[in-house]
Amino acid sequence: MDIVDPWREDDGWEFTPEKDGCTPDTVNGCAYLRDVYVAADPEYTGRVTVPVLWDREYETIVNNESIEIMRMFATEFSDYGSDRRDMYPGGYRDEIDRIIDSIYDSINNGVYRAGFAESQAAYDEAVTTVFGALDHWDGVLADQRYLTGDRLTLADVRLFPTLIRFDECYHTAFKCNRQYLHQYENLWPYLRDLYQTLGFAETVRMEHIKDDGYYQGELTPIGPQLDYGQPHDRDNLPTADGQRVRQA
């Protein structure tokens, strides 16, 4: 996996291996992600976005939509991963997809509709939708460990990036400030539970998210100072397959 620089200048996503947490383009040796798109299609003139799934054999971009890549990893790549957790089990997929669609519209994309609203009415509607959905899932998670019940799935993975960024970024930068996520009785320990599950914390680079991402070129708020490693006390809720949790 190669990681671009979260700080974007006029030339867009850039590979800056000299920066902590960033890497070079180890496949094509490109300086900018736009060059990767052109390598896949010399006539490409569309948007250059992350993530990108690149096929080394066919030397082209397979996909650049996050949820589609997640589903591909969970189905077509299961024989290649070192972790055998089934995140998209048969018999659960319709429910997982329903939840993914619901949280994307209301939460994942909802915070952006609030942050980029061009009118008070649009902002009010977006923020109301975001917190209505957070309230709903806070209630659901009072009685079950994960979004679909007792099993960790792609739905939880889909929600995690928005939750981990919420108090640090969306609350202030996008004016989603009715309350902090850490003030929720169940969502806050649920987020800590996910963070402490093997594979989650390794994806979080808060300095990339906060300093170079949502507050790029601006003064970066100091707080809040959150401890994602504190005990979450959700172990008493049942799980389907004994997910391994790394306790703080």
Secondary structure as GFF3:
##gff-version 3
##sequence-region A 1 248
A	DSSP	beta_strand	5	9	.	.	.	ID=ss1
A	DSSP	beta_strand	12	14	.	.	.	ID=ss2
A	DSSP	alpha_helix	33	40	.	.	.	ID=ss3
A	DSSP	beta_strand	53	55	.	.	.	ID=ss4
A	DSSP	beta_strand	60	63	.	.	.	ID=ss5
A	DSSP	alpha_helix	66	75	.	.	.	ID=ss6
A	DSSP	alpha_helix	93	103	.	.	.	ID=ss7
A	DSSP	pi_helix	104	108	.	.	.	ID=ss8
A	DSSP	alpha_helix	110	115	.	.	.	ID=ss9
A	DSSP	alpha_helix	120	140	.	.	.	ID=ss10
A	DSSP	alpha_helix	154	165	.	.	.	ID=ss11
A	DSSP	pi_helix	166	170	.	.	.	ID=ss12
A	DSSP	alpha_helix	171	173	.	.	.	ID=ss13
A	DSSP	three_ten_helix	181	183	.	.	.	ID=ss14
A	DSSP	alpha_helix	187	195	.	.	.	ID=ss15
A	DSSP	three_ten_helix	201	203	.	.	.	ID=ss16
A	DSSP	alpha_helix	206	209	.	.	.	ID=ss17
A	DSSP	pi_helix	210	214	.	.	.	ID=ss18
###
